[in-house]
């Protein structure tokens, strides 16, 4: 089953996340199927960029978003 979740990047104490579609059984360090966006919580105002077209495509195909990704998508939709 595919899930949409965060994959951590960045260095120690400087997290940076990619929002990815990935197989549920794989670790966050594994190769993802598709990159959907980024989340950078370290900026003054956290940066959230999500390609909603790609996100919706994966949702229609049956991918399950994590709770964190759901809340980030909700923030992006309310900002626009």
N, CA and C atoms as an extended XYZ file, in Angstrom:
240
Properties=species:S:1:pos:R:3:atomname:S:1:resname:S:1:resid:I:1 pbc="F F F"
N         0.840       -1.178        0.000 N   UNK     1
C         0.000        0.000        0.000 CA  UNK     1
C         0.889        1.246        0.000 C   UNK     1
N         0.484        2.225       -0.759 N   UNK     2
C         1.208        3.487       -0.802 CA  UNK     2
C         0.669        4.459        0.238 C   UNK     2
N         1.576        5.219        0.825 N   UNK     3
C         1.199        6.257        1.772 CA  UNK     3
C         1.869        7.562        1.360 C   UNK     3
N         1.296        8.655        1.788 N   UNK     4
C         1.896        9.968        1.572 CA  UNK     4
C         2.354       10.431        2.941 C   UNK     4
N         3.665       10.613        3.095 N   UNK     5
C         4.220       10.967        4.399 CA  UNK     5
C         5.451       11.842        4.251 C   UNK     5
N         5.994       12.252        5.387 N   UNK     6
C         7.192       13.081        5.395 CA  UNK     6
C         8.441       12.202        5.395 C   UNK     6
N         9.447       12.618        4.646 N   UNK     7
C        10.754       11.970        4.649 CA  UNK     7
C        11.746       13.019        5.142 C   UNK     7
N        12.404       12.740        6.260 N   UNK     8
C        13.295       13.721        6.872 CA  UNK     8
C        14.611       13.831        6.111 C   UNK     8
N        15.023       15.040        5.902 N   UNK     9
C        16.322       15.366        5.314 CA  UNK     9
C        16.939       16.429        6.202 C   UNK     9
N        18.073       16.952        5.840 N   UNK    10
C        18.707       17.999        6.628 CA  UNK    10
C        19.691       17.413        7.617 C   UNK    10
N        20.293       18.275        8.393 N   UNK    11
C        21.310       17.837        9.344 CA  UNK    11
C        20.748       17.810       10.765 C   UNK    11
N        21.586       17.459       11.689 N   UNK    12
C        21.202       17.386       13.092 CA  UNK    12
C        20.721       18.765       13.577 C   UNK    12
N        19.580       18.792       14.215 N   UNK    13
C        18.962       20.017       14.737 CA  UNK    13
C        18.529       20.998       13.649 C   UNK    13
N        18.544       20.605       12.387 N   UNK    14
C        18.101       21.450       11.266 CA  UNK    14
C        17.231       20.612       10.324 C   UNK    14
N        16.067       20.148       10.793 N   UNK    15
C        15.260       19.259        9.950 CA  UNK    15
C        14.654       19.971        8.741 C   UNK    15
N        14.491       19.206        7.707 N   UNK    16
C        13.876       19.628        6.465 CA  UNK    16
C        13.156       18.385        5.956 C   UNK    16
N        11.928       18.531        5.513 N   UNK    17
C        11.155       17.358        5.133 CA  UNK    17
C        10.697       17.433        3.687 C   UNK    17
N        10.635       16.263        3.059 N   UNK    18
C        10.030       16.129        1.744 CA  UNK    18
C         8.704       15.411        1.935 C   UNK    18
N         7.700       15.816        1.216 N   UNK    19
C         6.408       15.141        1.246 CA  UNK    19
C         6.423       14.192        0.051 C   UNK    19
N         6.346       12.888        0.341 N   UNK    20
C         6.556       11.882       -0.699 CA  UNK    20
C         5.455       10.826       -0.689 C   UNK    20
N         5.265       10.207       -1.840 N   UNK    21
C         4.443        9.007       -1.964 CA  UNK    21
C         5.423        7.842       -1.935 C   UNK    21
N         5.224        6.906       -1.006 N   UNK    22
C         6.174        5.817       -0.799 CA  UNK    22
C         5.429        4.573       -0.329 C   UNK    22
N         6.019        3.410       -0.555 N   UNK    23
C         5.442        2.161       -0.069 CA  UNK    23
C         5.465        2.158        1.456 C   UNK    23
N         4.392        1.734        2.081 N   UNK    24
C         4.257        1.794        3.543 CA  UNK    24
C         5.344        1.004        4.272 C   UNK    24
N         5.805       -0.090        3.699 N   UNK    25
C         6.778       -0.953        4.364 CA  UNK    25
C         8.200       -0.395        4.343 C   UNK    25
N         8.473        0.580        3.513 N   UNK    26
C         9.828        1.125        3.389 CA  UNK    26
C        10.103        2.192        4.434 C   UNK    26
N        11.388        2.367        4.747 N   UNK    27
C        11.778        3.393        5.713 CA  UNK    27
C        11.741        4.765        5.051 C   UNK    27
N        11.865        5.802        5.865 N   UNK    28
C        11.829        7.159        5.321 CA  UNK    28
C        13.076        7.474        4.503 C   UNK    28
N        14.140        6.703        4.680 N   UNK    29
C        15.373        6.933        3.933 CA  UNK    29
C        15.367        6.218        2.582 C   UNK    29
N        14.346        5.405        2.309 N   UNK    30
C        14.271        4.647        1.064 CA  UNK    30
C        13.877        5.534       -0.114 C   UNK    30
N        14.031        4.976       -1.297 N   UNK    31
C        13.649        5.687       -2.514 CA  UNK    31
C        12.134        5.802       -2.574 C   UNK    31
N        11.643        7.005       -2.823 N   UNK    32
C        10.213        7.251       -2.890 CA  UNK    32
C         9.705        7.122       -4.311 C   UNK    32
N         8.395        6.970       -4.470 N   UNK    33
C         7.772        6.845       -5.783 CA  UNK    33
C         7.691        8.207       -6.466 C   UNK    33
N         7.239        9.218       -5.710 N   UNK    34
C         7.132       10.560       -6.280 CA  UNK    34
C         7.245       11.623       -5.186 C   UNK    34
N         7.933       12.699       -5.510 N   UNK    35
C         8.056       13.846       -4.620 CA  UNK    35
C         6.851       14.759       -4.848 C   UNK    35
N         6.134       15.060       -3.753 N   UNK    36
C         4.928       15.874       -3.861 CA  UNK    36
C         5.103       17.290       -3.335 C   UNK    36
N         6.101       17.502       -2.486 N   UNK    37
C         6.299       18.831       -1.944 CA  UNK    37
C         7.374       18.856       -0.883 C   UNK    37
N         7.494       20.010       -0.203 N   UNK    38
C         8.487       20.173        0.856 CA  UNK    38
C         7.849       20.856        2.058 C   UNK    38
N         8.494       20.650        3.201 N   UNK    39
C         8.084       21.313        4.440 CA  UNK    39
C         9.344       21.674        5.201 C   UNK    39
N         9.538       22.971        5.437 N   UNK    40
C        10.704       23.454        6.169 CA  UNK    40
C        10.229       24.187        7.425 C   UNK    40
N        10.252       23.507        8.589 N   UNK    41
C         9.769       24.131        9.819 CA  UNK    41
C        10.756       25.094       10.462 C   UNK    41
N        11.978       25.184        9.959 N   UNK    42
C        13.023       25.982       10.593 CA  UNK    42
C        12.999       27.457       10.203 C   UNK    42
N        12.223       27.829        9.230 N   UNK    43
C        12.141       29.241        8.836 CA  UNK    43
C        11.270       30.007        9.819 C   UNK    43
N        11.397       31.333        9.791 N   UNK    44
C        10.596       32.208       10.659 CA  UNK    44
C         9.112       31.852       10.548 C   UNK    44
N         8.635       31.792        9.315 N   UNK    45
C         7.292       31.283        9.039 CA  UNK    45
C         7.491       29.990        8.253 C   UNK    45
N         7.110       28.836        8.813 N   UNK    46
C         7.393       27.557        8.158 CA  UNK    46
C         6.974       27.539        6.690 C   UNK    46
N         7.854       27.007        5.849 N   UNK    47
C         7.608       26.937        4.409 CA  UNK    47
C         6.936       25.608        4.088 C   UNK    47
N         5.790       25.684        3.435 N   UNK    48
C         5.062       24.488        3.006 CA  UNK    48
C         4.736       24.664        1.532 C   UNK    48
N         5.250       23.759        0.709 N   UNK    49
C         4.928       23.767       -0.717 CA  UNK    49
C         4.470       22.367       -1.097 C   UNK    49
N         3.238       22.250       -1.581 N   UNK    50
C         2.692       20.963       -1.980 CA  UNK    50
C         2.055       21.112       -3.351 C   UNK    50
N         2.390       20.184       -4.256 N   UNK    51
C         1.751       20.153       -5.567 CA  UNK    51
C         0.415       19.435       -5.381 C   UNK    51
N        -0.658       20.202       -5.227 N   UNK    52
C        -1.971       19.629       -4.925 CA  UNK    52
C        -2.504       18.754       -6.057 C   UNK    52
N        -2.084       19.028       -7.278 N   UNK    53
C        -2.509       18.202       -8.412 CA  UNK    53
C        -1.948       16.787       -8.272 C   UNK    53
N        -0.656       16.680       -7.957 N   UNK    54
C        -0.027       15.374       -7.747 CA  UNK    54
C        -0.610       14.699       -6.504 C   UNK    54
N        -0.811       15.489       -5.441 N   UNK    55
C        -1.373       14.950       -4.198 CA  UNK    55
C        -2.739       14.319       -4.462 C   UNK    55
N        -3.609       15.040       -5.158 N   UNK    56
C        -4.951       14.527       -5.460 CA  UNK    56
C        -4.895       13.295       -6.357 C   UNK    56
N        -3.931       13.257       -7.288 N   UNK    57
C        -3.769       12.094       -8.159 CA  UNK    57
C        -3.494       10.844       -7.326 C   UNK    57
N        -2.613       10.975       -6.326 N   UNK    58
C        -2.276        9.816       -5.484 CA  UNK    58
C        -3.422        9.443       -4.559 C   UNK    58
N        -4.175       10.403       -4.082 N   UNK    59
C        -5.335       10.119       -3.229 CA  UNK    59
C        -6.367        9.316       -4.022 C   UNK    59
N        -6.609        9.714       -5.267 N   UNK    60
C        -7.556        8.997       -6.126 CA  UNK    60
C        -7.077        7.565       -6.366 C   UNK    60
N        -5.769        7.368       -6.469 N   UNK    61
C        -5.216        6.028       -6.694 CA  UNK    61
C        -5.221        5.172       -5.425 C   UNK    61
N        -5.587        5.760       -4.286 N   UNK    62
C        -5.716        4.969       -3.067 CA  UNK    62
C        -4.631        5.171       -2.033 C   UNK    62
N        -3.727        6.113       -2.230 N   UNK    63
C        -2.678        6.381       -1.240 CA  UNK    63
C        -3.286        7.026        0.003 C   UNK    63
N        -2.784        6.638        1.169 N   UNK    64
C        -3.293        7.156        2.433 CA  UNK    64
C        -2.324        8.205        2.986 C   UNK    64
N        -2.764        9.441        3.216 N   UNK    65
C        -1.874       10.457        3.791 CA  UNK    65
C        -1.743       10.271        5.304 C   UNK    65
N        -0.586       10.619        5.837 N   UNK    66
C        -0.391       10.594        7.288 CA  UNK    66
C        -1.144       11.768        7.901 C   UNK    66
N        -1.338       11.734        9.217 N   UNK    67
C        -2.034       12.821        9.905 CA  UNK    67
C        -1.304       14.149        9.712 C   UNK    67
N         0.024       14.111        9.769 N   UNK    68
C         0.817       15.330        9.602 CA  UNK    68
C         0.628       15.920        8.204 C   UNK    68
N         0.663       15.065        7.200 N   UNK    69
C         0.482       15.538        5.823 CA  UNK    69
C        -0.924       16.098        5.636 C   UNK    69
N        -1.925       15.452        6.226 N   UNK    70
C        -3.291       15.972        6.142 CA  UNK    70
C        -3.369       17.390        6.698 C   UNK    70
N        -2.721       17.614        7.851 N   UNK    71
C        -2.775       18.952        8.453 CA  UNK    71
C        -2.010       19.969        7.609 C   UNK    71
N        -0.897       19.576        6.999 N   UNK    72
C        -0.151       20.489        6.128 CA  UNK    72
C        -0.955       20.852        4.889 C   UNK    72
N        -1.628       19.873        4.297 N   UNK    73
C        -2.461       20.133        3.117 CA  UNK    73
C        -3.601       21.066        3.480 C   UNK    73
N        -4.186       20.872        4.657 N   UNK    74
C        -5.269       21.740        5.113 CA  UNK    74
C        -4.781       23.185        5.246 C   UNK    74
N        -3.565       23.376        5.770 N   UNK    75
C        -2.989       24.722        5.904 CA  UNK    75
C        -2.764       25.351        4.534 C   UNK    75
N        -2.262       24.560        3.580 N   UNK    76
C        -2.001       25.085        2.235 CA  UNK    76
C        -3.313       25.498        1.565 C   UNK    76
N        -4.346       24.673        1.728 N   UNK    77
C        -5.638       24.974        1.087 CA  UNK    77
C        -6.276       26.229        1.700 C   UNK    77
N        -6.127       26.441        3.007 N   UNK    78
C        -6.733       27.615        3.628 CA  UNK    78
C        -5.951       28.894        3.307 C   UNK    78
N        -4.656       28.767        3.021 N   UNK    79
C        -3.842       29.935        2.686 CA  UNK    79
C        -4.143       30.457        1.279 C   UNK    79
N        -4.582       29.563        0.403 N   UNK    80
C        -4.841       29.968       -0.991 CA  UNK    80
C        -6.185       30.518       -1.160 C   UNK    80
